[in-house]
Amino acid sequence: MTELKDLPLWQRIAWKLPLPLRKRYGFIRFADFPRLKLYERLAVAKGHLKPIQSDYRVVFEADLDKPACVLVPDPNFMACALHGGILPPVEVYHNFEYDHDGRILNGHILHDTPPIGPMSEEQAIEYLIQKDVPMHVWNAKRGNSIKMVICRKDQLPANRAWRNAWKIDQNLELEKGAA
């Protein structure tokens, strides 16, 4: 019997697929990867890509009467974004159609849309903002207050004792070109 280490790389990767995917597709080459559904691509990527922890956080205020929200990029998401060929374009999430109960009617577009290529860490954070932060926060044409800040992890307070009182400082000094 052939040992796993003696197989070509694409067969070793396919051999490590979860059993239902192996039964359905057999051995998968990366060239065939886009034909998988999104959740299958994510499952394969989680098993084969090393998670990458980002040092950046997104702090935003979706509702001014509530504390600021902190968005931490998932290490598996960052690995998928930096690798490429796994995630659909972010516009797919904006093209969802909802019924009167709030259920998505055309979720198949997540699986039918070809995946996008590799991104930089900055592009991955922008993708995540457009996907997970409410549109009225990141798509505001102008306003009289700062609603969102991208910062490093070490710029956030380490003590979470007063977490429910966090607000974005409106007197922030922004970098040149930012706003």
Buried (B, 14 or more C-beta within 10 A) or exposed (E): EEEEEEBEEBBBBBEEBEEEBBEEBEBBEEEEBEEBEBEBBBBBBBEEBEEBEBEBBBBBBEEEEEEBBBBEBBBBBBBBBBBEBBBBBBEBBEEEEEEEEEEEEEEEBBBEBEBBEEBEBEEBBBBBBBBBBEEEBBEEEEEEEBBBBBBEEEEBEEEEEEEEEBEBEEEEEEEEEEE
